[in-house]
Amino acid sequence: AASTFIDDLSTWYIRRNRRRFWRSRDAADQDKLAAYQTLYDVLVTLVKLLAPCLPFLTERMYQNLVRSWDETAPESVHLCDYPDVDPSLLDPRLNAEMAAAQRVVRLGHKLRDAANLRVRQPLPELRFVATDSAERDAVVRLADLVREELNVKRITPCESLDDLVHYVYKPNLKTLGPKYGKLLGAIREELAKGDAARLATLRQGESVELAIAGQTVVLLPEDVLIETRQAQDWLCASDRDLQVALSTAISPELKREGMARDFVRHVQQLRKEKNLEIEDHILVYWHTDSDEVRAALGEWDGYIRTETLAERLDCQPAPTDQAKRVTVGDAKAAVWIQRA
């Protein structure tokens, strides 16, 4: 449970709020302060919860988080009261809505990974079908969040994905043979012509009953092999009562945007390697022989400067000794930075 929570905290809450954390220092910025205070409260509570299991690590974290500035606090995390549950802090509706959005995001990432499509490459559309109306409405309300997480231009709720994907159901001879023997041929025919909506329960991990040759045949999910056949330039996946389809058609405009995002990542890595502060402004220099990279960096100049706090981007005739060789999209480039 702790591992799952920490994963949610780091890969969801902190990453989703990174722009709040990164904003320039401003004593009047209450939103940034709220983000830090929430994270601080969560970390301190988590340290107290895990103290019996991880005594040394939690003690070190407690000393850094609490005792480093509050001398009135208990001297050790092991001297603190164990946290109590506060039901008033729970928001079941918000939790359910965010869980629905996370399900869509997880399926979208699964499709990207299967197709080896990096998240920095924008894609045109994701379509989804949710049989639960509350879950569908939640994803619609949080569409901007889902769109940003998956880096797609459009989120479209649908009643069906039949025009993009269909499923072929075949008997699993290894499990059905010992159970139904002579009925295998009839089962194969029934699966081939069966009602798609009825057989869909198999994809949701549930069994289905069929009337075959005067007998009731119960098919478990492991009794049926399911093949997914999808339209060109689309990837499809499902998780019980949720289906998603991701368009993989990459236009030249989307490709250039993906290259700009690649470039931003390389610059951010250089900032990290130089131990720059979040608010430090920089000058960015680059060189490439690729016309495609030049076009992408020219088109997305403003976006790159905003994301990296760069005063300007300068194309140079040749790289210096300090330049870092990087891959931008499918092309090669060199980039180096200095504090402004």
Disulfide bonds with the S-S distance in Angstrom:
none
